Amino acid sequence: MENIRLNLLKRFFIYYLISIFNIIIFNYIVYVYEINSGFKDISDSLIEKFVLFVLFVPIIETLVLNYLPQKIIKKFTTNNWLIISICSLIFGLMHFYSPIYFIYGIIAGIILNNYYLQTNIKTGERNAFWLTSLLHAIHNLTGFIYLEFLIK
């Protein structure tokens, strides 16, 4: 049991590092080439943004963009890469604030959908759902800290 927890922790950490790399590359490209990411603040309140982007959105998006699409697509195919590709395209489309953000969204979708799928295979849907929500929340928290405190 302890070995399973250690493997889950390792996998979580690895996917989080990949996620951070995606954030860094995306923001570097946006900054260096002065590209408008298209992402707009919905509020001036840090508390509102934190609650929405770090607490609420990860749970809803895990449900709508990981769990449900994978559940539906698995009825038609068992090809994991096809499942991840379709779900990640949907994730990217739901984040289409601009072409660059769409690409970022697809990559984030690949990270989160692959993590969800692998965790689901190893530990079941419930763990996959909550661990993916947590990974997504920490990913968003990293972006939140970067955007609100490091580049302002």
SVG drawing of the C-alpha trace seen along z (x, -y; Angstrom):
<svg xmlns="http://www.w3.org/2000/svg" viewBox="-20 -45 32 47">
<polyline fill="none" stroke="black" stroke-width="0.4" points="0.0,0.0 2.8,-2.4 4.5,-1.6 1.2,-2.6 1.1,-5.9 4.7,-6.6 4.2,-5.9 1.1,-8.2 3.1,-10.9 6.0,-10.5 3.6,-10.6 1.8,-13.6 5.1,-15.5 6.4,-14.5 3.1,-15.7 3.3,-18.9 6.9,-19.6 5.7,-19.1 2.9,-21.4 5.2,-24.1 7.4,-23.7 4.3,-24.3 3.5,-27.5 7.1,-28.8 7.4,-28.1 4.0,-29.6 4.6,-32.8 8.1,-33.1 6.7,-33.0 4.0,-35.5 6.5,-37.9 9.3,-37.7 7.2,-38.0 4.7,-40.4 1.8,-38.2 -1.6,-38.9 -2.5,-35.7 -6.2,-36.7 -6.8,-35.8 -8.7,-38.5 -9.1,-39.1 -12.7,-38.6 -12.2,-40.4 -9.9,-42.8 -10.4,-40.9 -7.5,-38.5 -9.9,-36.5 -12.5,-36.1 -9.8,-35.1 -8.3,-32.6 -11.6,-31.0 -12.6,-30.8 -9.4,-29.7 -7.8,-27.6 -10.8,-26.1 -13.8,-26.0 -12.6,-25.7 -10.3,-22.7 -13.2,-20.6 -15.6,-21.6 -13.1,-21.2 -12.0,-17.8 -15.6,-16.7 -16.4,-18.3 -13.1,-18.0 -11.5,-14.9 -14.0,-12.5 -17.0,-12.8 -15.2,-12.9 -13.0,-10.0 -16.0,-8.0 -17.9,-8.6 -15.0,-8.1 -14.0,-4.8 -17.3,-3.4 -16.1,-3.7 -12.3,-3.0 -9.7,-1.6 -6.9,-3.4 -5.5,-5.6 -3.7,-8.0 -6.8,-8.6 -8.8,-9.2 -6.1,-11.6 -5.9,-13.4 -9.6,-13.9 -10.0,-15.0 -7.0,-17.4 -8.4,-19.0 -11.7,-19.6 -9.7,-21.1 -7.8,-23.3 -11.0,-24.5 -12.5,-25.4 -9.4,-27.6 -9.4,-29.3 -8.8,-32.8 -6.2,-33.2 -4.2,-30.8 -1.3,-30.7 -3.6,-30.0 -5.3,-27.3 -1.9,-25.6 -1.2,-26.0 -4.6,-24.6 -4.0,-21.5 -0.7,-20.9 -2.3,-21.4 -5.0,-19.1 -2.5,-16.4 -0.9,-16.7 -4.2,-16.5 -5.9,-13.9 -2.9,-11.6 -2.6,-12.0 -6.3,-11.3 -6.2,-8.2 -3.1,-6.7 -4.3,-7.4 -7.7,-5.9 -6.0,-2.8 -3.9,-2.4 -6.3,-3.5 -9.9,-4.0 -12.1,-6.8 -12.6,-8.4 -8.9,-8.8 -8.3,-9.9 -11.0,-12.6 -9.8,-14.1 -6.0,-13.8 -6.5,-15.4 -8.6,-18.1 -5.8,-18.7 -3.1,-18.7 -5.2,-21.2 -5.7,-23.4 -2.0,-23.4 -1.3,-24.2 -3.7,-27.1 -2.3,-28.2 1.2,-28.3 -0.2,-30.4 -2.1,-32.6 1.0,-33.3 3.0,-34.0 0.5,-36.4 -0.6,-38.2 2.7,-38.5 5.7,-37.8 5.1,-39.7 3.1,-42.7"/>
</svg>
